[in-house]
Amino acid sequence: MLSRLLCWTCLPVNGMILKQLKRSRTLFHHHLLHLIFLSGHLSTLNDSLVFAIFAFAITGGYSGTTHIQVKCPDSAEIIVSPVFGYPFRLSAYPYAMPSCDGSHSNRTFLQGDFSSSAEFFVCVGVFGFLYCTATLILYLGYQHVYRQTTRGPFIDLVVTAAFAFLWLVSASAWGKGLTDVKWATNPEHLAKDCPFCQPGDFPALGRLNASVIFGFFNLILWSGNCWFICKETLFHKDPSPPATMEEGVAPGP
């Protein structure tokens, strides 16, 4: 009789222990998923930092040369090499075009101003690099401050989504601007109106092609960052579990 009474007395205690174990397991799974998402977010953010550096450094540090061959009668061949570079305001780059009638060389300029798209692309890259650096410091050193309220993740989500949109616009604009730069510096186009000119070597624009590719890679990476940050906001957070009857009622005497 006494042992049966003790078993009936232990039933509520065993139930509370099982509920605490289930709750601990749920919390463990929640923290494990958070660590997985944080690891993926940091990896994507680190890639965004590197690709942003590549994008603006390649474009901002570019300098190229196009070539035109001038063959005047009874004279040696002359190679004219107009130089151009960032910010691709081509009308600011003069070059001397020799004259075949014995007079002085003509001062000629490349045509076209494509600085707006190039400067916008570089500006997005620089600010994206600065924001990635700041958020990495925040995640690694001040994670407890970042997660105190939902305001931090929500602001982070809005800014990251804005950068993803800016990468889309800037990479598309710079891709169109680069196409115009290729046309304006094409030796065949430059030699078309000169009767004694022939096109020479084309400028090396492979680095600029890579910068456009890096821009669209940044679009993909920043969009991925939006997904990871979205896990930290109220949109995907699991609601708090309701209090049980045993937790809400004070134990009797």
ABEGO torsion letter per residue (X at the ends): XAAAAAAAAAAAAAAAAAAAAAAAAAAAAAAAAAAAAAAAAAAAAAAAAAAAAAAAAAAAABBBBBBBBBBBBGBBBBBBBBBBBOAGBAAABBBBBBBAAGBBBBBBBBBEBAAAAAAAAAAAAAAAAAAAAAAAAAAAAAAAAAAABAAAAAAAAAAAAAAAAAAAAAAAAAAAAAAAAAAAABAAAAAAABAABBBBBBBBAAAAAAAAAAAAAAAAAAAAAAAAAAAABAAABBBBBBBBAAAABBBBX
